[in-house]
Amino acid sequence: MHRRLIAPGALAAASLMLAIPASAATLSPGAPGIGDPYYPDYGNGGYDVSHYDLRLKYQPSTDELAGTATILARTTEDLSSFDLDFLLDVGEVRVNGAKASFASSGQHELVVTPKTPLAKGTAITVVVRYSGVPSSKSAYGFNTWHRTPDGAVAADEPEAAWWWFPSNDHPLDKATYDVSVAVPDGTQVISNGLLQSTSSQLGWTRYNWRENKPQATYLATLAVGKFDITRSTSEGGVPVINAYSRDLGDNDGAARASVERTGELVDWLSGYFGPYPFSAAGGYVPNTTTGYALETQTRVYYSQRQFANGANASVVVHELAHQWYGDSVSLKGWKDIWINEGFARYAQWLWSEHEGEGTAQELADYVYASHPADDAFWTVEPGDPGPDDQFDIAVYDRGALAVQALRNAVGGDTFFAILKGWPQEHAYGNASVADFEAYAERVSGRSLSSLFDAWLFQPSKPSAAAVKGTAVKGATVPVQPKSWMKIEATNDLH
């Protein structure tokens, strides 16, 4: 979880303009950022990616990664050059078959200047050959490549791709993926989607994974190590692939007792959110030292520390809810994080209702009463929390309070119609908080601006009447719902 403000690498881009032929004087470099105010240099301007084909080779003992990324894209403006977000060492770049010049810029930009300038609307194939040791690379003082005793894991938010493939690293530019990785025999590779094939030659085994639905770059994941892999199919027909490091120790049983419920929970969530949007589901639990979980598309990343105190289905519910709210429907800008986290947290409240461990209203009453009016909790605005508070607990808990307030305002039937209809309305695309408000108003047939303003955009505690819970009227905090400790244990989630 990294929240940095980054200054654009304008000088490098300007120097590259000097090499543009006079005939291309009207063309300009693509922007080094996609335009997100939270992370100005994340993503890039001037093109839209449709597919990543990654053909890699990785040696766990030395952390050496080498390979070729083939990126299919189309220009969205006239370009003299364009950027990719990347950190490893590049040996060659080709654009539409011709060698292109390239240079590093800033802390994570790869500036590519094609042999021939590119007109708007041009289909481009970008081939990048590269190598390096991901664990040796850092940007802005951090590294999101996680080494394990038998391999490595790429899983982080809002950035992880830079350490293993060049990309347009922002959720606005989603694409499909083929991820092919060769590793020494006896080592395995986990990634998104479905395993298409494996092959072995001269002591190396190649794993070929495919995610055939649009996927944000931060949701692409890679795990290399020695795993116990389980396969099943949910009652609803969704293939489930789970993987567990073979050295989880005392956490192994609790991890399996949680993650092996994935198929059951996918089917249960489908009752609220509509049909599962992807070709497979599942999760993996590597032997890492991180404390968070992440909704990596179709194959959720779980830290083993999530299960240090025993099984916890609530964490699985949270990350699976993201497959609809966050993965299929992705945010337009990082300020829209409430759509991801508020609804994933609320899914945990619905699970608590289902398990008879506290209704969503009882949880809302408890959260509301637990934070007095002068608590800093209320100063965070979930609808636009700022980069420093993007993953603050208020985005989760106050965010879920906003969802409950919506439920109370529009009534159960309309609320659940909104909950299920939203992922269908924007399937495989991007949407903002403003888009959600407009959708909820259209479905409910009423103005909801004051509700959303109070719960998402005001740095103060809304009135008790806004929650409509009976318990919040007094000064005493209500009895803690039975599910609360399990939910609170997931506070390091994404």
C-alpha positions as CSV (number, residue, x, y, z in Angstrom):
1,M,0.0,0.0,0.0
2,H,1.9,3.0,-1.3
3,R,0.6,6.6,-1.5
4,R,3.1,8.8,-3.2
5,L,2.7,12.0,-5.2
6,I,5.1,11.9,-8.2
7,A,6.5,14.7,-10.3
8,P,6.4,14.2,-14.1
9,G,9.6,13.5,-15.9
10,A,9.2,16.5,-18.2
11,L,12.9,17.2,-18.9
12,A,13.5,13.7,-20.4
13,A,10.4,14.0,-22.5
14,A,11.4,17.4,-23.7
15,S,14.9,16.2,-24.7
16,L,13.4,13.4,-26.8
17,M,11.4,15.9,-28.8
18,L,14.6,17.3,-30.2
19,A,15.1,14.1,-32.2
20,I,11.7,14.3,-33.9
21,P,12.0,14.9,-37.7
22,A,10.7,18.3,-39.0
23,S,7.9,16.4,-40.8
24,A,6.6,15.2,-37.4
25,A,6.8,18.6,-35.7
26,T,3.0,18.6,-35.0
27,L,3.4,15.3,-33.2
28,S,4.2,15.3,-29.5
29,P,5.3,12.8,-26.8
30,G,2.6,10.9,-24.9
31,A,2.2,12.1,-21.4
32,P,4.2,10.4,-18.7
33,G,1.0,10.0,-16.6
34,I,-2.6,9.1,-17.4
35,G,-3.9,12.1,-15.5
36,D,-4.8,10.7,-12.0
37,P,-4.3,13.5,-9.4
38,Y,-3.4,10.9,-6.7
39,Y,-0.5,9.5,-8.7
40,P,0.4,11.9,-11.5
41,D,3.1,9.7,-13.1
42,Y,1.1,6.4,-13.0
43,G,-0.1,5.2,-16.3
44,N,0.7,7.0,-19.5
45,G,-1.0,9.1,-22.2
46,G,-1.4,8.6,-25.9
47,Y,-2.4,4.9,-26.3
48,D,-4.8,2.2,-25.1
49,V,-3.6,-1.4,-24.5
50,S,-5.8,-4.3,-25.5
51,H,-3.6,-7.3,-24.7
52,Y,-0.4,-8.2,-22.9
53,D,1.6,-11.3,-23.9
54,L,4.3,-12.0,-21.4
55,R,6.8,-14.8,-22.1
56,L,9.2,-15.1,-19.2
57,K,11.9,-17.2,-17.6
58,Y,12.5,-17.0,-13.8
59,Q,15.2,-18.5,-11.7
60,P,14.1,-18.6,-8.0
61,S,17.5,-19.2,-6.6
62,T,19.0,-15.9,-8.0
63,D,15.7,-13.9,-8.5
64,E,16.7,-13.4,-12.2
65,L,13.8,-12.7,-14.5
66,A,14.1,-12.4,-18.2
67,G,11.7,-12.4,-21.1
68,T,9.7,-10.6,-23.8
69,A,6.5,-8.6,-23.4
70,T,4.4,-8.1,-26.5
71,I,1.9,-5.3,-26.1
72,L,-1.0,-4.8,-28.4
73,A,-2.4,-1.2,-28.4
74,R,-3.8,1.6,-30.4
75,T,-2.8,5.2,-30.3
76,T,-5.3,7.8,-29.1
77,E,-3.4,10.8,-30.3
78,D,-0.5,11.6,-32.7
79,L,2.7,10.4,-31.0
80,S,6.4,11.1,-31.5
81,S,7.1,8.9,-28.4
82,F,5.3,7.2,-25.6
83,D,6.0,6.0,-22.1
84,L,5.7,2.6,-20.4
85,D,5.9,2.1,-16.7
86,F,8.8,-0.3,-16.0
87,L,11.9,-0.8,-13.8
88,L,13.9,-3.7,-15.2
89,D,16.8,-3.6,-17.6
90,V,15.7,-3.3,-21.3
91,G,17.7,-4.8,-24.1
92,E,15.5,-4.0,-27.1
93,V,12.3,-2.4,-28.1
94,R,10.4,-2.8,-31.4
95,V,7.3,-0.9,-32.5
96,N,5.5,-2.6,-35.4
97,G,8.5,-4.6,-36.2
98,A,11.1,-1.8,-36.4
99,K,13.7,-1.1,-33.7
100,A,12.8,1.8,-31.5
101,S,15.1,3.9,-29.4
102,F,14.4,4.0,-25.7
103,A,15.6,5.6,-22.5
104,S,14.8,5.6,-18.8
105,S,13.2,8.7,-17.3
106,G,12.2,9.6,-13.8
107,Q,11.9,6.8,-11.3
108,H,9.8,4.3,-13.3
109,E,9.3,5.5,-16.9
110,L,10.6,3.8,-20.0
111,V,10.3,6.3,-22.9
112,V,10.0,4.7,-26.3
113,T,10.6,6.6,-29.5
114,P,9.5,4.6,-32.6
115,K,11.4,4.8,-35.9
116,T,8.4,6.3,-37.5
117,P,6.0,8.7,-35.6
118,L,2.6,7.3,-35.0
119,A,-0.6,8.9,-36.1
120,K,-3.8,8.8,-34.0
121,G,-5.7,5.6,-34.4
122,T,-2.7,3.4,-35.4
123,A,-2.6,-0.2,-34.2
124,I,0.7,-0.8,-32.6
125,T,2.6,-3.9,-31.5
126,V,5.3,-3.1,-29.0
127,V,7.9,-5.8,-28.2
128,V,10.1,-5.3,-25.2
129,R,13.0,-7.6,-24.4
130,Y,14.2,-7.3,-20.8
131,S,15.9,-8.9,-17.8
132,G,16.9,-8.1,-14.3
133,V,16.6,-8.9,-10.6
134,P,13.3,-7.5,-9.4
135,S,14.2,-7.5,-5.7
136,S,17.1,-5.2,-6.5
137,K,14.8,-2.5,-8.0
138,S,13.0,0.2,-6.1
139,A,11.1,3.4,-6.9
140,Y,10.0,6.2,-4.5
141,G,11.7,4.2,-1.8
142,F,9.8,1.0,-2.0
143,N,9.7,-2.4,-3.7
144,T,6.6,-4.5,-4.3
145,W,8.3,-7.7,-5.4
146,H,8.0,-10.1,-2.5
147,R,10.7,-12.8,-2.2
148,T,9.7,-16.1,-0.6
149,P,11.9,-19.1,0.5
150,D,11.2,-20.9,-2.8
151,G,10.4,-18.1,-5.2
152,A,8.6,-14.8,-5.4
153,V,5.2,-13.0,-5.6
154,A,4.0,-9.9,-7.4
155,A,0.9,-8.6,-5.7
156,D,0.4,-5.1,-4.4
157,E,-1.8,-2.0,-4.8
158,P,-1.8,0.5,-6.4
159,E,1.3,-0.6,-8.2
160,A,3.1,-4.0,-8.8
161,A,3.5,-4.4,-12.5
162,W,6.7,-2.3,-12.9
163,W,8.8,-5.1,-11.3
164,W,7.9,-7.8,-13.8
165,F,6.4,-6.4,-17.0
166,P,6.2,-3.0,-18.9
167,S,2.7,-1.6,-18.9
168,N,0.3,1.3,-18.9
169,D,-0.1,1.0,-15.2
170,H,-3.5,2.5,-14.3
171,P,-6.9,0.8,-13.9
172,L,-8.3,3.0,-16.7
173,D,-6.4,0.9,-19.3
174,K,-7.6,-2.6,-18.8
175,A,-6.5,-5.5,-21.1
176,T,-6.5,-9.2,-21.5
177,Y,-3.4,-11.3,-20.6
178,D,-1.4,-14.3,-21.6
179,V,1.3,-15.0,-19.0
180,S,3.8,-17.8,-19.9
181,V,6.6,-18.4,-17.4
182,A,9.4,-21.1,-17.5
183,V,10.8,-22.2,-14.1
184,P,13.1,-25.0,-13.0
185,D,11.4,-28.4,-12.8
186,G,9.7,-28.9,-9.5
187,T,8.7,-25.3,-9.2
188,Q,5.3,-24.0,-10.1
189,V,3.8,-20.8,-11.5
190,I,0.4,-19.3,-10.4
191,S,-1.2,-16.4,-12.3
192,N,-4.6,-15.1,-13.3
193,G,-7.4,-16.9,-15.2
194,L,-7.0,-20.5,-16.4
195,L,-4.0,-22.6,-16.9
196,Q,-3.9,-23.4,-20.6
197,S,-1.0,-25.8,-20.8
198,T,2.3,-26.9,-19.4
199,S,5.4,-28.3,-21.1
200,S,8.9,-29.4,-19.9
201,Q,12.2,-29.3,-21.6
202,L,15.8,-29.5,-20.5
203,G,15.1,-29.1,-16.8
204,W,12.6,-26.3,-17.2
205,T,8.8,-26.3,-17.0
206,R,6.7,-23.7,-18.7
207,Y,3.3,-22.7,-17.4
208,N,0.8,-20.8,-19.7
209,W,-1.9,-18.9,-18.0
210,R,-4.7,-16.8,-19.7
211,E,-7.0,-14.1,-18.4
212,N,-9.6,-13.6,-21.2
213,K,-11.5,-10.7,-19.6
214,P,-10.2,-7.1,-19.2
215,Q,-7.9,-6.7,-16.2
216,A,-6.3,-3.8,-14.5
217,T,-2.5,-3.9,-14.3
218,Y,-2.4,-3.9,-10.5
219,L,-4.7,-7.0,-10.5
220,A,-2.3,-9.0,-12.6
221,T,-0.4,-11.4,-10.3
222,L,2.6,-13.8,-10.5
223,A,3.6,-16.3,-7.9
224,V,6.5,-18.7,-8.3
225,G,7.2,-21.4,-5.7
226,K,6.3,-24.9,-4.6
227,F,2.6,-25.2,-4.1
228,D,-0.1,-27.7,-3.2
229,I,-2.8,-26.9,-5.8
230,T,-6.4,-27.9,-5.4
231,R,-9.1,-27.8,-8.2
232,S,-12.8,-28.0,-8.0
233,T,-16.0,-26.5,-9.5
234,S,-18.6,-24.6,-7.5
235,E,-22.2,-25.7,-7.5
236,G,-22.8,-22.8,-9.9
237,G,-20.3,-24.1,-12.4
238,V,-17.3,-21.8,-11.7
239,P,-13.9,-23.5,-11.9
240,V,-11.9,-22.9,-8.7
241,I,-8.1,-23.1,-8.5
242,N,-6.4,-22.6,-5.1
243,A,-2.7,-22.9,-4.2
244,Y,-0.9,-23.1,-0.9
245,S,2.8,-22.9,-0.3
246,R,4.1,-26.2,1.1
247,D,5.9,-24.4,4.0
248,L,3.0,-22.5,5.7
249,G,3.6,-24.3,8.9
250,D,0.9,-23.8,11.6
251,N,-1.1,-21.5,9.4
252,D,-1.7,-24.2,6.7
253,G,-4.9,-25.7,8.2
254,A,-6.6,-22.3,8.8
255,A,-5.6,-21.0,5.4
256,R,-7.2,-24.1,3.7
257,A,-10.3,-24.0,5.9
258,S,-10.9,-20.5,4.7
259,V,-9.8,-20.4,1.0
260,E,-11.3,-23.8,0.2
261,R,-14.7,-22.2,0.7
262,T,-14.1,-20.0,-2.3
263,G,-16.6,-21.9,-4.5
264,E,-19.3,-21.8,-1.9
265,L,-18.8,-18.1,-1.4
266,V,-18.7,-17.2,-5.1
267,D,-22.1,-18.8,-5.5
268,W,-23.4,-17.0,-2.4
269,L,-22.2,-13.6,-3.5
270,S,-23.7,-14.3,-7.0
271,G,-27.1,-14.1,-5.3
272,Y,-26.3,-10.5,-4.4
273,F,-24.1,-9.3,-7.2
274,G,-25.3,-11.3,-10.2
275,P,-23.4,-14.0,-12.2
276,Y,-19.7,-14.4,-11.5
277,P,-17.9,-12.3,-14.1
278,F,-14.9,-14.4,-14.9
279,S,-13.8,-17.8,-16.2
280,A,-12.3,-19.0,-12.9
281,A,-12.1,-18.2,-9.2
282,G,-9.6,-19.0,-6.5
283,G,-6.8,-17.8,-4.3
284,Y,-3.3,-18.5,-3.3
285,V,-1.4,-18.4,0.0
286,P,2.3,-18.0,-0.4
287,N,4.9,-18.0,2.4
288,T,5.3,-14.2,2.5
289,T,5.8,-11.8,5.4
290,T,3.2,-9.3,4.3
291,G,0.1,-8.8,6.3
292,Y,-2.5,-7.9,3.6
293,A,-4.7,-9.7,1.1
294,L,-5.4,-8.4,-2.4
295,E,-8.2,-9.0,-5.0
296,T,-5.9,-10.0,-7.8
297,Q,-8.4,-11.0,-10.5
298,T,-9.7,-14.5,-10.4
299,R,-6.8,-15.6,-8.1
300,V,-6.8,-13.7,-4.8
301,Y,-3.6,-13.1,-3.0
302,Y,-3.8,-13.9,0.7
303,S,-1.0,-13.4,3.3
304,Q,-0.7,-16.4,5.6
305,R,-0.8,-13.9,8.5
306,Q,-4.5,-13.5,7.7
307,F,-5.0,-16.9,9.2
308,A,-2.7,-16.7,12.2
309,N,-5.6,-16.8,14.6
310,G,-7.6,-19.4,12.8
311,A,-9.9,-19.7,9.8
312,N,-11.7,-16.6,8.7
313,A,-14.2,-16.8,5.8
314,S,-14.8,-13.1,6.1
315,V,-11.5,-12.3,4.5
316,V,-12.4,-14.5,1.6
317,V,-15.8,-12.8,1.3
318,H,-14.2,-9.4,1.1
319,E,-11.7,-10.3,-1.6
320,L,-14.3,-12.2,-3.7
321,A,-16.7,-9.3,-3.5
322,H,-14.0,-7.3,-5.2
323,Q,-14.3,-9.5,-8.3
324,W,-17.5,-7.6,-9.0
325,Y,-16.8,-4.4,-7.2
326,G,-13.2,-3.4,-8.2
327,D,-12.2,-6.0,-10.8
328,S,-15.1,-6.3,-13.3
329,V,-16.1,-2.8,-12.5
330,S,-12.9,-0.9,-11.9
331,L,-12.5,2.6,-10.6
332,K,-11.9,5.5,-13.1
333,G,-9.5,7.2,-10.7
334,W,-7.9,6.2,-7.4
335,K,-10.1,8.7,-5.6
336,D,-13.1,6.4,-6.4
337,I,-11.7,3.7,-4.0
338,W,-14.9,3.7,-2.0
339,I,-16.7,1.7,-4.8
340,N,-14.1,-1.0,-4.2
341,E,-13.6,-1.0,-0.5
342,G,-17.0,0.2,0.9
343,F,-18.8,-2.5,-0.9
344,A,-16.3,-5.3,-0.2
345,R,-16.6,-4.4,3.5
346,Y,-20.4,-4.3,3.2
347,A,-20.2,-7.8,1.7
348,Q,-18.6,-8.9,5.0
349,W,-21.6,-7.3,6.8
350,L,-24.0,-9.3,4.6
351,W,-22.0,-12.5,5.4
352,S,-22.4,-11.7,9.1
353,E,-26.2,-11.5,8.6
354,H,-26.1,-14.8,6.7
355,E,-24.2,-16.4,9.6
356,G,-26.5,-15.0,12.3
357,E,-23.6,-13.2,13.9
358,G,-24.9,-9.6,13.6
359,T,-27.0,-7.9,11.0
360,A,-25.7,-5.2,8.8
361,Q,-27.8,-2.7,10.7
362,E,-26.3,-3.9,14.0
363,L,-22.8,-3.6,12.6
364,A,-23.6,-0.1,11.3
365,D,-24.9,1.0,14.7
366,Y,-21.8,-0.4,16.4
367,V,-19.4,1.3,14.0
368,Y,-21.3,4.6,14.2
369,A,-21.4,4.6,18.0
370,S,-17.8,3.5,18.4
371,H,-16.4,6.7,16.9
372,P,-17.3,9.9,18.7
373,A,-17.9,13.1,16.7
374,D,-14.3,14.4,17.4
375,D,-12.7,11.1,16.2
376,A,-10.4,11.6,13.2
377,F,-12.3,8.7,11.6
378,W,-14.9,11.2,10.5
379,T,-12.4,13.6,8.9
380,V,-11.6,11.1,6.2
381,E,-14.0,11.5,3.2
382,P,-14.4,8.1,1.6
383,G,-15.7,9.6,-1.7
384,D,-12.3,11.3,-2.2
385,P,-10.0,10.5,0.7
386,G,-6.7,11.7,-0.8
387,P,-3.7,9.6,-1.5
388,D,-2.5,9.5,2.1
389,D,-5.8,8.1,3.3
390,Q,-6.7,6.0,0.3
391,F,-6.7,2.8,2.5
392,D,-7.6,4.4,5.8
393,I,-10.0,2.3,7.9
394,A,-12.7,5.0,7.4
395,V,-12.8,4.2,3.7
396,Y,-13.8,0.7,4.7
397,D,-16.0,1.2,7.7
398,R,-17.4,4.7,7.0
399,G,-17.7,3.5,3.4
400,A,-19.8,0.5,4.5
401,L,-21.9,2.9,6.7
402,A,-22.7,4.8,3.5
403,V,-23.9,1.6,1.9
404,Q,-26.2,0.8,4.8
405,A,-27.5,4.4,4.8
406,L,-28.4,3.9,1.1
407,R,-30.2,0.6,2.0
408,N,-32.2,2.4,4.6
409,A,-33.0,5.3,2.3
410,V,-34.3,3.4,-0.7
411,G,-35.6,0.2,0.9
412,G,-34.4,-3.4,0.7
413,D,-35.9,-4.4,-2.6
414,T,-34.5,-1.3,-4.4
415,F,-31.2,-1.5,-2.6
416,F,-30.6,-5.1,-3.7
417,A,-31.6,-4.3,-7.2
418,I,-28.9,-1.6,-7.2
419,L,-26.4,-3.9,-5.7
420,K,-26.9,-6.5,-8.4
421,G,-27.5,-4.2,-11.3
422,W,-24.4,-2.0,-10.9
423,P,-21.9,-4.7,-11.9
424,Q,-24.0,-5.6,-14.9
425,E,-24.3,-1.9,-15.9
426,H,-20.5,-1.4,-16.0
427,A,-19.2,-4.9,-16.5
428,Y,-15.5,-5.1,-17.6
429,G,-15.3,-1.3,-17.6
430,N,-14.6,1.6,-15.3
431,A,-16.8,3.9,-13.2
432,S,-16.7,6.6,-10.6
433,V,-18.5,7.5,-7.4
434,A,-20.5,10.1,-9.4
435,D,-21.5,7.3,-11.8
436,F,-22.7,5.2,-8.9
437,E,-24.7,8.0,-7.4
438,A,-26.4,8.7,-10.8
439,Y,-27.2,5.0,-11.2
440,A,-28.6,4.7,-7.7
441,E,-30.8,7.7,-8.3
442,R,-32.0,6.3,-11.6
443,V,-33.0,2.9,-10.1
444,S,-34.5,4.4,-7.0
445,G,-36.2,7.3,-8.7
446,R,-35.2,9.7,-6.0
447,S,-32.5,12.3,-5.3
448,L,-29.7,10.9,-3.2
449,S,-27.2,13.8,-3.3
450,S,-27.6,14.8,0.3
451,L,-27.1,11.2,1.5
452,F,-23.9,10.7,-0.6
453,D,-22.6,14.1,0.5
454,A,-23.1,13.4,4.2
455,W,-21.6,10.0,4.2
456,L,-18.8,10.3,1.5
457,F,-17.8,14.0,1.2
458,Q,-18.2,15.7,4.6
459,P,-15.3,15.7,7.2
460,S,-17.8,15.3,10.0
461,K,-20.0,12.7,11.6
462,P,-23.5,12.5,10.0
463,S,-26.5,12.8,12.3
464,A,-27.8,9.6,14.0
465,A,-31.0,9.8,12.0
466,A,-29.0,9.2,8.9
467,V,-28.2,5.7,10.1
468,K,-31.8,4.9,11.1
469,G,-30.6,2.5,13.7
470,T,-32.3,2.5,17.1
471,A,-29.2,1.8,19.1
472,V,-27.3,4.9,18.0
473,K,-29.7,7.3,19.7
474,G,-28.1,6.8,23.1
475,A,-24.6,7.6,24.2
476,T,-23.8,4.0,25.0
477,V,-22.0,1.9,22.4
478,P,-24.2,-1.0,21.4
479,V,-23.2,-4.6,22.2
480,Q,-20.4,-5.7,19.9
481,P,-21.8,-8.0,17.2
482,K,-20.4,-11.6,17.3
483,S,-18.8,-11.2,13.9
484,W,-16.9,-8.0,14.7
485,M,-13.6,-9.5,15.7
486,K,-13.5,-11.6,12.5
487,I,-14.2,-8.4,10.4
488,E,-11.7,-6.3,12.3
489,A,-9.1,-9.0,11.8
490,T,-9.3,-8.1,8.1
491,N,-8.4,-4.5,8.4
492,D,-5.2,-4.9,6.5
493,L,-7.1,-5.9,3.4
494,H,-7.2,-4.2,0.1
